[in-house]
Amino acid sequence: MGFLRWLIGIIMIFWLLGFILNIGGGMIHILLVIAVIIFIYDFVMGRRR
């Protein structure tokens, strides 16, 4: 699940850049929502092991 954490980190960086520089519009926020869903999935699945 290390890959998912890297993916979440990259998406968060792009979201922050888009938020600060006002680029990307709604796509950045959609990616953020996807990242949060993946993070929650990773967190729940990690506890079951």
Predicted model as a PDB file, atoms N, CA, C, CB and O in Angstrom, pLDDT in the B-factor column:
MODEL        1                                                                  
ATOM      1  N   MET A   1       0.817  -1.200   0.000  1.00 60.00           N  
ATOM      2  CA  MET A   1       0.000   0.000   0.000  1.00 60.00           C  
ATOM      3  C   MET A   1       0.861   1.265   0.000  1.00 60.00           C  
ATOM      4  CB  MET A   1      -0.930  -0.002   1.204  1.00 60.00           C  
ATOM      5  O   MET A   1       0.332   2.374   0.070  1.00 60.00           O  
ATOM      6  N   GLY A   2       2.166   1.106  -0.077  1.00 76.00           N  
ATOM      7  CA  GLY A   2       3.044   2.256  -0.122  1.00 76.00           C  
ATOM      8  C   GLY A   2       2.799   3.134  -1.338  1.00 76.00           C  
ATOM      9  O   GLY A   2       2.915   4.358  -1.274  1.00 76.00           O  
ATOM     10  N   PHE A   3       2.453   2.478  -2.461  1.00 79.00           N  
ATOM     11  CA  PHE A   3       2.178   3.225  -3.687  1.00 79.00           C  
ATOM     12  C   PHE A   3       0.996   4.171  -3.507  1.00 79.00           C  
ATOM     13  CB  PHE A   3       1.906   2.266  -4.844  1.00 79.00           C  
ATOM     14  O   PHE A   3       1.017   5.300  -3.997  1.00 79.00           O  
ATOM     15  N   LEU A   4      -0.021   3.711  -2.810  1.00 74.00           N  
ATOM     16  CA  LEU A   4      -1.201   4.560  -2.603  1.00 74.00           C  
ATOM     17  C   LEU A   4      -0.852   5.784  -1.768  1.00 74.00           C  
ATOM     18  CB  LEU A   4      -2.326   3.765  -1.923  1.00 74.00           C  
ATOM     19  O   LEU A   4      -1.379   6.869  -2.010  1.00 74.00           O  
ATOM     20  N   ARG A   5       0.017   5.624  -0.803  1.00 77.00           N  
ATOM     21  CA  ARG A   5       0.411   6.783   0.019  1.00 77.00           C  
ATOM     22  C   ARG A   5       1.203   7.794  -0.807  1.00 77.00           C  
ATOM     23  CB  ARG A   5       1.249   6.326   1.235  1.00 77.00           C  
ATOM     24  O   ARG A   5       1.038   9.000  -0.629  1.00 77.00           O  
ATOM     25  N   TRP A   6       2.074   7.305  -1.723  1.00 83.00           N  
ATOM     26  CA  TRP A   6       2.798   8.212  -2.614  1.00 83.00           C  
ATOM     27  C   TRP A   6       1.830   8.934  -3.531  1.00 83.00           C  
ATOM     28  CB  TRP A   6       3.842   7.447  -3.440  1.00 83.00           C  
ATOM     29  O   TRP A   6       1.960  10.136  -3.763  1.00 83.00           O  
ATOM     30  N   LEU A   7       0.850   8.192  -4.055  1.00 79.00           N  
ATOM     31  CA  LEU A   7      -0.143   8.783  -4.946  1.00 79.00           C  
ATOM     32  C   LEU A   7      -0.938   9.864  -4.224  1.00 79.00           C  
ATOM     33  CB  LEU A   7      -1.087   7.703  -5.490  1.00 79.00           C  
ATOM     34  O   LEU A   7      -1.189  10.929  -4.788  1.00 79.00           O  
ATOM     35  N   ILE A   8      -1.329   9.606  -3.007  1.00 77.00           N  
ATOM     36  CA  ILE A   8      -2.061  10.595  -2.209  1.00 77.00           C  
ATOM     37  C   ILE A   8      -1.206  11.842  -2.000  1.00 77.00           C  
ATOM     38  CB  ILE A   8      -2.480   9.996  -0.844  1.00 77.00           C  
ATOM     39  O   ILE A   8      -1.697  12.964  -2.126  1.00 77.00           O  
ATOM     40  N   GLY A   9       0.063  11.647  -1.682  1.00 81.00           N  
ATOM     41  CA  GLY A   9       0.969  12.779  -1.473  1.00 81.00           C  
ATOM     42  C   GLY A   9       1.114  13.636  -2.718  1.00 81.00           C  
ATOM     43  O   GLY A   9       1.092  14.864  -2.634  1.00 81.00           O  
ATOM     44  N   ILE A  10       1.261  13.001  -3.871  1.00 82.00           N  
ATOM     45  CA  ILE A  10       1.400  13.741  -5.125  1.00 82.00           C  
ATOM     46  C   ILE A  10       0.127  14.511  -5.436  1.00 82.00           C  
ATOM     47  CB  ILE A  10       1.739  12.789  -6.280  1.00 82.00           C  
ATOM     48  O   ILE A  10       0.185  15.669  -5.850  1.00 82.00           O  
ATOM     49  N   ILE A  11      -1.021  13.875  -5.240  1.00 77.00           N  
ATOM     50  CA  ILE A  11      -2.293  14.558  -5.502  1.00 77.00           C  
ATOM     51  C   ILE A  11      -2.474  15.742  -4.564  1.00 77.00           C  
ATOM     52  CB  ILE A  11      -3.473  13.582  -5.353  1.00 77.00           C  
ATOM     53  O   ILE A  11      -2.964  16.791  -4.980  1.00 77.00           O  
ATOM     54  N   MET A  12      -2.084  15.587  -3.303  1.00 78.00           N  
ATOM     55  CA  MET A  12      -2.208  16.696  -2.344  1.00 78.00           C  
ATOM     56  C   MET A  12      -1.312  17.870  -2.756  1.00 78.00           C  
ATOM     57  CB  MET A  12      -1.840  16.221  -0.914  1.00 78.00           C  
ATOM     58  O   MET A  12      -1.716  19.026  -2.634  1.00 78.00           O  
ATOM     59  N   ILE A  13      -0.105  17.580  -3.241  1.00 83.00           N  
ATOM     60  CA  ILE A  13       0.794  18.653  -3.685  1.00 83.00           C  
ATOM     61  C   ILE A  13       0.184  19.399  -4.866  1.00 83.00           C  
ATOM     62  CB  ILE A  13       2.180  18.082  -4.072  1.00 83.00           C  
ATOM     63  O   ILE A  13       0.179  20.630  -4.892  1.00 83.00           O  
ATOM     64  N   PHE A  14      -0.339  18.645  -5.856  1.00 78.00           N  
ATOM     65  CA  PHE A  14      -0.980  19.298  -6.995  1.00 78.00           C  
ATOM     66  C   PHE A  14      -2.201  20.098  -6.564  1.00 78.00           C  
ATOM     67  CB  PHE A  14      -1.380  18.265  -8.041  1.00 78.00           C  
ATOM     68  O   PHE A  14      -2.469  21.166  -7.114  1.00 78.00           O  
ATOM     69  N   TRP A  15      -2.947  19.586  -5.579  1.00 74.00           N  
ATOM     70  CA  TRP A  15      -4.116  20.314  -5.098  1.00 74.00           C  
ATOM     71  C   TRP A  15      -3.690  21.634  -4.459  1.00 74.00           C  
ATOM     72  CB  TRP A  15      -4.911  19.460  -4.091  1.00 74.00           C  
ATOM     73  O   TRP A  15      -4.295  22.676  -4.713  1.00 74.00           O  
ATOM     74  N   LEU A  16      -2.652  21.587  -3.632  1.00 77.00           N  
ATOM     75  CA  LEU A  16      -2.184  22.818  -2.993  1.00 77.00           C  
ATOM     76  C   LEU A  16      -1.692  23.821  -4.031  1.00 77.00           C  
ATOM     77  CB  LEU A  16      -1.067  22.509  -1.991  1.00 77.00           C  
ATOM     78  O   LEU A  16      -1.980  25.013  -3.927  1.00 77.00           O  
ATOM     79  N   LEU A  17      -0.947  23.341  -5.037  1.00 77.00           N  
ATOM     80  CA  LEU A  17      -0.479  24.244  -6.096  1.00 77.00           C  
ATOM     81  C   LEU A  17      -1.664  24.845  -6.852  1.00 77.00           C  
ATOM     82  CB  LEU A  17       0.455  23.494  -7.077  1.00 77.00           C  
ATOM     83  O   LEU A  17      -1.662  26.039  -7.152  1.00 77.00           O  
ATOM     84  N   GLY A  18      -2.659  24.043  -7.158  1.00 73.00           N  
ATOM     85  CA  GLY A  18      -3.834  24.537  -7.857  1.00 73.00           C  
ATOM     86  C   GLY A  18      -4.621  25.521  -7.016  1.00 73.00           C  
ATOM     87  O   GLY A  18      -5.177  26.489  -7.535  1.00 73.00           O  
ATOM     88  N   PHE A  19      -4.667  25.273  -5.723  1.00 71.00           N  
ATOM     89  CA  PHE A  19      -5.393  26.165  -4.811  1.00 71.00           C  
ATOM     90  C   PHE A  19      -4.687  27.508  -4.690  1.00 71.00           C  
ATOM     91  CB  PHE A  19      -5.536  25.519  -3.424  1.00 71.00           C  
ATOM     92  O   PHE A  19      -5.327  28.560  -4.689  1.00 71.00           O  
ATOM     93  N   ILE A  20      -3.362  27.463  -4.587  1.00 77.00           N  
ATOM     94  CA  ILE A  20      -2.587  28.695  -4.425  1.00 77.00           C  
ATOM     95  C   ILE A  20      -2.548  29.496  -5.728  1.00 77.00           C  
ATOM     96  CB  ILE A  20      -1.157  28.371  -3.961  1.00 77.00           C  
ATOM     97  O   ILE A  20      -2.708  30.717  -5.713  1.00 77.00           O  
ATOM     98  N   LEU A  21      -2.335  28.810  -6.855  1.00 76.00           N  
ATOM     99  CA  LEU A  21      -2.152  29.499  -8.132  1.00 76.00           C  
ATOM    100  C   LEU A  21      -3.443  29.632  -8.938  1.00 76.00           C  
ATOM    101  CB  LEU A  21      -1.125  28.773  -8.953  1.00 76.00           C  
ATOM    102  O   LEU A  21      -3.427  30.192 -10.034  1.00 76.00           O  
ATOM    103  N   ASN A  22      -4.556  29.127  -8.416  1.00 72.00           N  
ATOM    104  CA  ASN A  22      -5.858  29.192  -9.086  1.00 72.00           C  
ATOM    105  C   ASN A  22      -5.823  28.592 -10.490  1.00 72.00           C  
ATOM    106  CB  ASN A  22      -6.329  30.633  -9.162  1.00 72.00           C  
ATOM    107  O   ASN A  22      -6.312  29.193 -11.447  1.00 72.00           O  
ATOM    108  N   ILE A  23      -5.238  27.400 -10.598  1.00 67.00           N  
ATOM    109  CA  ILE A  23      -5.237  26.691 -11.873  1.00 67.00           C  
ATOM    110  C   ILE A  23      -5.911  25.340 -11.687  1.00 67.00           C  
ATOM    111  CB  ILE A  23      -3.792  26.518 -12.419  1.00 67.00           C  
ATOM    112  O   ILE A  23      -5.952  24.809 -10.577  1.00 67.00           O  
ATOM    113  N   GLY A  24      -6.425  24.801 -12.741  1.00 65.00           N  
ATOM    114  CA  GLY A  24      -6.999  23.459 -12.692  1.00 65.00           C  
ATOM    115  C   GLY A  24      -8.485  23.423 -12.430  1.00 65.00           C  
ATOM    116  O   GLY A  24      -9.145  22.453 -12.800  1.00 65.00           O  
ATOM    117  N   GLY A  25      -9.028  24.435 -11.813  1.00 67.00           N  
ATOM    118  CA  GLY A  25     -10.457  24.490 -11.564  1.00 67.00           C  
ATOM    119  C   GLY A  25     -10.963  23.327 -10.734  1.00 67.00           C  
ATOM    120  O   GLY A  25     -10.341  22.941  -9.744  1.00 67.00           O  
ATOM    121  N   GLY A  26     -12.089  22.774 -11.141  1.00 69.00           N  
ATOM    122  CA  GLY A  26     -12.747  21.708 -10.390  1.00 69.00           C  
ATOM    123  C   GLY A  26     -12.014  20.384 -10.434  1.00 69.00           C  
ATOM    124  O   GLY A  26     -12.210  19.542  -9.558  1.00 69.00           O  
ATOM    125  N   MET A  27     -11.161  20.180 -11.448  1.00 71.00           N  
ATOM    126  CA  MET A  27     -10.447  18.904 -11.577  1.00 71.00           C  
ATOM    127  C   MET A  27      -9.556  18.648 -10.366  1.00 71.00           C  
ATOM    128  CB  MET A  27      -9.603  18.890 -12.861  1.00 71.00           C  
ATOM    129  O   MET A  27      -9.447  17.509  -9.911  1.00 71.00           O  
ATOM    130  N   ILE A  28      -8.926  19.675  -9.846  1.00 67.00           N  
ATOM    131  CA  ILE A  28      -8.051  19.524  -8.681  1.00 67.00           C  
ATOM    132  C   ILE A  28      -8.867  19.044  -7.484  1.00 67.00           C  
ATOM    133  CB  ILE A  28      -7.334  20.863  -8.350  1.00 67.00           C  
ATOM    134  O   ILE A  28      -8.409  18.186  -6.730  1.00 67.00           O  
ATOM    135  N   HIS A  29     -10.048  19.578  -7.304  1.00 74.00           N  
ATOM    136  CA  HIS A  29     -10.873  19.192  -6.163  1.00 74.00           C  
ATOM    137  C   HIS A  29     -11.404  17.769  -6.318  1.00 74.00           C  
ATOM    138  CB  HIS A  29     -12.037  20.170  -5.995  1.00 74.00           C  
ATOM    139  O   HIS A  29     -11.552  17.048  -5.331  1.00 74.00           O  
ATOM    140  N   ILE A  30     -11.689  17.367  -7.548  1.00 76.00           N  
ATOM    141  CA  ILE A  30     -12.107  15.982  -7.786  1.00 76.00           C  
ATOM    142  C   ILE A  30     -10.969  15.031  -7.444  1.00 76.00           C  
ATOM    143  CB  ILE A  30     -12.553  15.785  -9.256  1.00 76.00           C  
ATOM    144  O   ILE A  30     -11.201  13.986  -6.836  1.00 76.00           O  
ATOM    145  N   LEU A  31      -9.750  15.374  -7.825  1.00 74.00           N  
ATOM    146  CA  LEU A  31      -8.595  14.539  -7.491  1.00 74.00           C  
ATOM    147  C   LEU A  31      -8.387  14.472  -5.984  1.00 74.00           C  
ATOM    148  CB  LEU A  31      -7.332  15.075  -8.172  1.00 74.00           C  
ATOM    149  O   LEU A  31      -7.997  13.429  -5.459  1.00 74.00           O  
ATOM    150  N   LEU A  32      -8.641  15.568  -5.287  1.00 75.00           N  
ATOM    151  CA  LEU A  32      -8.516  15.567  -3.833  1.00 75.00           C  
ATOM    152  C   LEU A  32      -9.525  14.622  -3.199  1.00 75.00           C  
ATOM    153  CB  LEU A  32      -8.699  16.978  -3.281  1.00 75.00           C  
ATOM    154  O   LEU A  32      -9.188  13.885  -2.272  1.00 75.00           O  
ATOM    155  N   VAL A  33     -10.746  14.638  -3.683  1.00 79.00           N  
ATOM    156  CA  VAL A  33     -11.772  13.738  -3.155  1.00 79.00           C  
ATOM    157  C   VAL A  33     -11.370  12.285  -3.399  1.00 79.00           C  
ATOM    158  CB  VAL A  33     -13.148  14.034  -3.802  1.00 79.00           C  
ATOM    159  O   VAL A  33     -11.537  11.441  -2.519  1.00 79.00           O  
ATOM    160  N   ILE A  34     -10.844  11.987  -4.581  1.00 81.00           N  
ATOM    161  CA  ILE A  34     -10.373  10.631  -4.884  1.00 81.00           C  
ATOM    162  C   ILE A  34      -9.241  10.237  -3.939  1.00 81.00           C  
ATOM    163  CB  ILE A  34      -9.900  10.534  -6.353  1.00 81.00           C  
ATOM    164  O   ILE A  34      -9.199   9.106  -3.455  1.00 81.00           O  
ATOM    165  N   ALA A  35      -8.323  11.170  -3.676  1.00 78.00           N  
ATOM    166  CA  ALA A  35      -7.209  10.888  -2.776  1.00 78.00           C  
ATOM    167  C   ALA A  35      -7.703  10.580  -1.366  1.00 78.00           C  
ATOM    168  CB  ALA A  35      -6.238  12.068  -2.746  1.00 78.00           C  
ATOM    169  O   ALA A  35      -7.178   9.679  -0.712  1.00 78.00           O  
ATOM    170  N   VAL A  36      -8.695  11.307  -0.896  1.00 81.00           N  
ATOM    171  CA  VAL A  36      -9.242  11.072   0.439  1.00 81.00           C  
ATOM    172  C   VAL A  36      -9.913   9.706   0.503  1.00 81.00           C  
ATOM    173  CB  VAL A  36     -10.242  12.178   0.820  1.00 81.00           C  
ATOM    174  O   VAL A  36      -9.767   8.990   1.494  1.00 81.00           O  
ATOM    175  N   ILE A  37     -10.645   9.339  -0.541  1.00 85.00           N  
ATOM    176  CA  ILE A  37     -11.290   8.029  -0.579  1.00 85.00           C  
ATOM    177  C   ILE A  37     -10.248   6.917  -0.549  1.00 85.00           C  
ATOM    178  CB  ILE A  37     -12.173   7.898  -1.831  1.00 85.00           C  
ATOM    179  O   ILE A  37     -10.413   5.931   0.168  1.00 85.00           O  
ATOM    180  N   ILE A  38      -9.172   7.070  -1.325  1.00 81.00           N  
ATOM    181  CA  ILE A  38      -8.102   6.063  -1.332  1.00 81.00           C  
ATOM    182  C   ILE A  38      -7.440   5.978   0.031  1.00 81.00           C  
ATOM    183  CB  ILE A  38      -7.052   6.391  -2.409  1.00 81.00           C  
ATOM    184  O   ILE A  38      -7.127   4.885   0.502  1.00 81.00           O  
ATOM    185  N   PHE A  39      -7.221   7.132   0.677  1.00 80.00           N  
ATOM    186  CA  PHE A  39      -6.604   7.147   1.999  1.00 80.00           C  
ATOM    187  C   PHE A  39      -7.470   6.403   3.013  1.00 80.00           C  
ATOM    188  CB  PHE A  39      -6.368   8.589   2.461  1.00 80.00           C  
ATOM    189  O   PHE A  39      -6.954   5.613   3.804  1.00 80.00           O  
ATOM    190  N   ILE A  40      -8.770   6.645   2.999  1.00 84.00           N  
ATOM    191  CA  ILE A  40      -9.678   5.970   3.932  1.00 84.00           C  
ATOM    192  C   ILE A  40      -9.691   4.474   3.660  1.00 84.00           C  
ATOM    193  CB  ILE A  40     -11.108   6.547   3.823  1.00 84.00           C  
ATOM    194  O   ILE A  40      -9.673   3.674   4.595  1.00 84.00           O  
ATOM    195  N   TYR A  41      -9.722   4.088   2.390  1.00 85.00           N  
ATOM    196  CA  TYR A  41      -9.695   2.669   2.013  1.00 85.00           C  
ATOM    197  C   TYR A  41      -8.407   2.008   2.512  1.00 85.00           C  
ATOM    198  CB  TYR A  41      -9.818   2.512   0.474  1.00 85.00           C  
ATOM    199  O   TYR A  41      -8.442   0.914   3.075  1.00 85.00           O  
ATOM    200  N   ASP A  42      -7.272   2.679   2.303  1.00 82.00           N  
ATOM    201  CA  ASP A  42      -5.979   2.156   2.749  1.00 82.00           C  
ATOM    202  C   ASP A  42      -5.950   2.030   4.268  1.00 82.00           C  
ATOM    203  CB  ASP A  42      -4.829   3.064   2.267  1.00 82.00           C  
ATOM    204  O   ASP A  42      -5.437   1.044   4.796  1.00 82.00           O  
ATOM    205  N   PHE A  43      -6.489   3.011   4.970  1.00 81.00           N  
ATOM    206  CA  PHE A  43      -6.500   3.002   6.429  1.00 81.00           C  
ATOM    207  C   PHE A  43      -7.343   1.845   6.966  1.00 81.00           C  
ATOM    208  CB  PHE A  43      -7.030   4.335   6.966  1.00 81.00           C  
ATOM    209  O   PHE A  43      -6.927   1.148   7.891  1.00 81.00           O  
ATOM    210  N   VAL A  44      -8.527   1.643   6.385  1.00 86.00           N  
ATOM    211  CA  VAL A  44      -9.426   0.570   6.840  1.00 86.00           C  
ATOM    212  C   VAL A  44      -8.835  -0.793   6.523  1.00 86.00           C  
ATOM    213  CB  VAL A  44     -10.816   0.707   6.186  1.00 86.00           C  
ATOM    214  O   VAL A  44      -8.866  -1.685   7.370  1.00 86.00           O  
ATOM    215  N   MET A  45      -8.298  -0.974   5.328  1.00 84.00           N  
ATOM    216  CA  MET A  45      -7.736  -2.262   4.938  1.00 84.00           C  
ATOM    217  C   MET A  45      -6.456  -2.582   5.737  1.00 84.00           C  
ATOM    218  CB  MET A  45      -7.436  -2.268   3.428  1.00 84.00           C  
ATOM    219  O   MET A  45      -6.161  -3.745   6.013  1.00 84.00           O  
ATOM    220  N   GLY A  46      -5.712  -1.539   6.097  1.00 78.00           N  
ATOM    221  CA  GLY A  46      -4.486  -1.744   6.869  1.00 78.00           C  
ATOM    222  C   GLY A  46      -4.765  -2.244   8.273  1.00 78.00           C  
ATOM    223  O   GLY A  46      -3.950  -2.979   8.833  1.00 78.00           O  
ATOM    224  N   ARG A  47      -5.876  -1.873   8.849  1.00 71.00           N  
ATOM    225  CA  ARG A  47      -6.239  -2.308  10.207  1.00 71.00           C  
ATOM    226  C   ARG A  47      -6.694  -3.751  10.237  1.00 71.00           C  
ATOM    227  CB  ARG A  47      -7.334  -1.422  10.772  1.00 71.00           C  
ATOM    228  O   ARG A  47      -6.596  -4.403  11.277  1.00 71.00           O  
ATOM    229  N   ARG A  48      -7.186  -4.265   9.129  1.00 68.00           N  
ATOM    230  CA  ARG A  48      -7.703  -5.630   9.098  1.00 68.00           C  
ATOM    231  C   ARG A  48      -6.589  -6.656   9.034  1.00 68.00           C  
ATOM    232  CB  ARG A  48      -8.632  -5.811   7.921  1.00 68.00           C  
ATOM    233  O   ARG A  48      -6.824  -7.834   9.303  1.00 68.00           O  
ATOM    234  N   ARG A  49      -5.398  -6.244   8.689  1.00 60.00           N  
ATOM    235  CA  ARG A  49      -4.282  -7.189   8.571  1.00 60.00           C  
ATOM    236  C   ARG A  49      -3.649  -7.468   9.899  1.00 60.00           C  
ATOM    237  CB  ARG A  49      -3.240  -6.667   7.619  1.00 60.00           C  
ATOM    238  O   ARG A  49      -2.695  -8.243   9.977  1.00 60.00           O  
TER     239      ARG A  49                                                      
ENDMDL                                                                          
END                                                                             
